[in-house]
Amino acid sequence: MSDRQSTDGASLHTAATTAIDQCLRLSSGETCVIVTDDKREPIAEALYRVAKERTTDVTIVRYPPGDQHGEEPPEPVAAAMRAGDVVLAPTTKSLSHTRARTDANEAGARVATLPGITEAVFTTGLDTDYEAIERHCQAVYEQVADADEIRVTTPNGTDITFEPGTREWLQDTGIVRAGAMSNLPAGETFISPETASGTYVVDGTMMPYGLLEDGQTLEFEVEEGFVTSISDEEIRQQVETASEAVGRAAYNLAELGIGTNVAVSKLVGSVLLDEKAAGTVHIAIGDDAGIGGDTEAPLHLDGIIREPTVTADGEEVTLPVTQ
């Protein structure tokens, strides 16, 4: 059954109302810009219908799906984003780690990106209490914020150490304030570390595969902040292709994220939703310019890791537990 067939209009409307009212808090007199593409129109239309009940200044901007997560949208789309008080971007490829999104935030916009969103993920991930998620994000933040060293280990072979350096931990709570961004569905505390070394083994979700099969793993070696070995040929080729444009930046170890959304009880194969699952971590390759780093690259590849143990300066971090 297709996603569109399995999700009714009422469910889409309920999820859109959560996004517009609880997460973005759109008010009358504000400008709302909805950025979408040919594959995400039903979600964009649901957001538009709710938004126009809150303000008369609502615009949908549509363009063909990009080729890569983190790829810049066309300039007219970027210009529309810069002009909005509130920007929602249900798109096939992620705009989270783009200059267009950063520029919109710097202009004061409240931005919610929904990369790779499906109707099922939209209705599932927005059916939660984002004030509770905000509390879980803060609880994790308080345990890691001052640490000089973060170590992640798993039974599947992950053993990697991150050094945040002078960079700050960020919180993706779903409650979006002026000049800030959130993914929706939301729920993570994350950082772009200055450096990292070790091995991480993805056993949850990672594109282009989605949810990995039982026993399937993807292994990555990291030295001094750069990925040096990728076990999977398809992912390795994707990074090599990006490196033709930006060189070593494509191999940048971009992010460590800790999931805090306790409503996500199981991984479903959507990176957008699965990286928020409480009790998981995710590690990303590529662009980090939009999350506190200094590397620009035309990709941002997240891999979700199950059953992690996280320590901050040797002290185990208490992770949120799914409902």
N, C-alpha and C positions, 0 to 999 in steps of 0.2 A: 504494500500500500504506500502511495506517495505521501510525502510530508504534508502536502496541501490537502489531500483527501482526509488525512487523519486528524486535522486540526480545524475546529469550527471557528466561525467568526466571533462568537462570544468569548472564546478562550483568547483569541488574538486581541480583542478589545480589552479584556482584563489585564493582560500582560502589558499592553501599550499604556494603559492607565497607570500602572505601577511605574513604568519608565518615565512618563511625562510628569506625574504628580509627586511620587516619592523620591525618585532618583534625580530628576532634572529640576523639579519644582518650577515649571514654566508658569509665568504669570501674564496677565493681560498687559498689552503694551510692549511686550518683548518680541524680538524677531527670532523665529525658529526656522532652521534650515535642515532638511532631511536629505542626506546624500545616499543614493542607492545605485543599483545596477539592474540589468535585465532579469537577473535570477532572484532578486530579493524584493520584488514589488509588493507582494501581499503584506509583508511586514511593514514596509514603508508606508503603504496605504493605511494600515491600522494606526500607525503612529500619527499620520497626517490627520486622520479623522478625529483622534483625541485632541491633538494639538490645536486644531482650528476651533475647538470648543473653549480653549483657554485664551487664545489670542487671534487676531485677524491677520497677522503678518506671518504666514506660514508658506514655505516654498519647498517643493521637491526638486532636486537636481539629480538627473540620472545619466549614467555613462556606461559604456561596455565594461564588463568585468576585466580587471587587470590580469597580468600574467603571473604576478609574484606578490606575496605578502610584503608589505613595506614599500611597494612601488608607488611613486608619486601619482596623484590623480591629474587629469588635465587642468591647466591653469584656470579656466573659467570655474571649475568646481572648487579649486583652492580659494579663489576670490570670493565665492559665495560663502565658504566656510568662515573666512575672515570677517565677513559682514554680519554674522549671526550672533545673537546673544546666547542662543542654545543651538547646538549642532548634534544631530543623531545620525550615525552612519552605519546602517545595516547593509553591508557590502560582502561580496564573495571573497575578495582579498582584503587583508587588513590595512586600514589607514592609521592604526595606532602609532606606528613607528615611522611617521612621515613628517616632512617639513610642513606640509599643509596643515596637519593637525597641530603641530607645535605653534605655527603662526596664528592659528585661530585662538589657541589658548593665550598666547602673548597679547592678542588683541582684546582679551577679556572674556572670551566665550566659555561657556560650560559645555564640554564635549563628551558625548558617549559614543564609543565605537562598538559595533556589533559584528566583528569579522567572522565570515563563514556561518553566520546565524541561519538556522533553519526554523521553521514554524514550531516544530516540536521542542527544540532547545529554547526558543523564545518563550513559549508558554511554561515550560518546566522551570527554567532558570529565573524567571521573573515572578514565580509564585513563592515568594519568601519574604521575610522581614529584614529589610536592609539596615535597620537600626541595630538589630542583633548582629548582623555581619560586621558592622562597623565596630562593635565591641570586641569581637573575635580578632579583627585586624589589629586593634590597639593592644590587645593582650599579647599577641605574638611580637608586635613591634617593641614593646617594653622589654622583652627578653633578649632581643637581638641588636637593638639600636646602638649600644655602646661597645659591642664586641669587636675585637681586632681580628678575630678569626672565626669563621663558620665552617664546620665540617659536616658533610652529609655522607652517611653510609647506608647500605641496604643489604639484605640477604642475597640479592642477585648480583652483587659484585661492585656496586657503586662505592667509591671511596675517594672523595674529592674535597679539597679545602679551598675556601674562598677568603680573600682579604678585601674587605670593603674599602679600606683606605679612608680617604676624606669624603667619599660619596655617601649620600644619605639613603636610608631605607624609605620607601614610599608605601602608601596604603591605597589599595583599590577597593573602596568600601561600597561603591554603588551610589553613594550620596555625593553628588557632583556640585562643587562650589565654583564661584567665579574664577576663571583662569585655570581651571583644573580639568583633568580628563579621567574617565573611568571606562573600562570595558563593561559591557552588559552582556550576559550575566556577570556579576562582579564577585569579588571575594578573594583577595590575596594581599600579602605583605611581601614586598619584593625590592631588589636592589640590582643595579649594574655594578658589579665589583670591579675594583681596580685591577685585580689579577686573580688567577685561580690555577691550581694544578691538581692532577689526579685523573681518575677514571669515573665516568658516569654511564650507567646502563639503563636505557629507557625500556620499561616493560609495561607501560600503560598505553598512552596515545601519542602518536606523532604523524604528521603528514609526510609523505602522501598516503600513508597506510591507514590512517584512522586508528581505531582500537586494535592493538596488536593481538594476535592469537595467543592462546595459552602456550607458554614456553618460548615464544618469539621474543627476542631482545635485540636492541640496537646499541652498540658499544662505541663510546667516544673517549679518546685520550686527549688530555689537555695539559699543556705546558706553558707556564708564565702567561696565562691569559688568552691563549690561542689553541684552537682545536688542531691537533697534529695527526689524528688518525680517526677515520670513520669506517665502521665495519660494513655498513650498508652501501652497496654500489649506487643505488638510485639517489640517495641523499647526498652521497659524496659527489656525484655528478652535478647535482643542483648547486652545491656550494662552489664547485670548480667553475661552473658557468658564471656565477655571480662574481667570482674572483677575476674573471677576464675583464670586468669593468672597474673593479675597485681594489684589486690586489688582495693583500693579506687581510684587509678589513672584513672580508667575507667570512673568515675563520675566527673572528672575534668571539670570545666567550662573553655573551651579552647580558645574561640575566640569571639570577637565582630567585625563584618565587616560591612562597609557601602558601598553599591553599587554605582558605578560611570559611568557605561556604558550606555550612553544615547541612544544608538542604540537599546537596548533591550526594546521594547515597551510593551511587555506582558510576563507573566510567561508561560513557556511551559512544565514544569515538569522535566527539567534537572537541577539538583543542580548546575552543572558546569556553566551553562548559567544564571540561575535565580538568583544566589547569586550576580551576577554582575549588576543586573538591577538597574538603577538609581531610587532613591526614595524608596528603600528597605533597611533593615538591615538583617544580618544573625548572628545567635549565634550557636556555636558549642560545642559539648561535646567530651572529650577524649584527644587525643594527641595534644600537643602544642610545642613540642621540636623543631620543624622545623620553628616556627614562633615567636621565642623569649621567649618562656616559658621554663619550666624545667620538664615537665611531659611527659613520654613516655608511650603510650598505643596503643594497636593494633586496634584502631578505631578512626575516626574523623567524627562525625555526625553533619552536618550543617542543620539548619532549617531556612527557609526564612520567614520573617515577613513583611507584607504589612502595608502601611500607618503609618510609625513610626514618632513620634516626638522625636528628639534627642537634648538634651541640654548638654552643656559643662560648668561646674561650673555655672549652672543656665541660661546661654545664649543659645537661640535656634540656632542650627546649620542649615545653609542654605544647603539643599541637592540638588544635580543635578536633573534636570527634563528631562524625556524622550523626544525624538524628536517627 
